Amino acid sequence: MNDIMLYHGSNQNFEYVDLTKSRDKRDYGRGFYMTTLREQAAR
């Protein structure tokens, strides 16, 4: 299995996604947006 490092614009570390902590009515609806680009998440 290949691991993929994903980044989120947050200052918290976490092991799994908890969608109950996501907010509704965002650009693409409820979700947890991530990227493989660390620089993008930092912006």
Secondary structure, DSSP 4 states (H G I P E B T S, - for coil): ------B-S-S---SS--GGGS-SSSTTSS----BS-HHHHH-
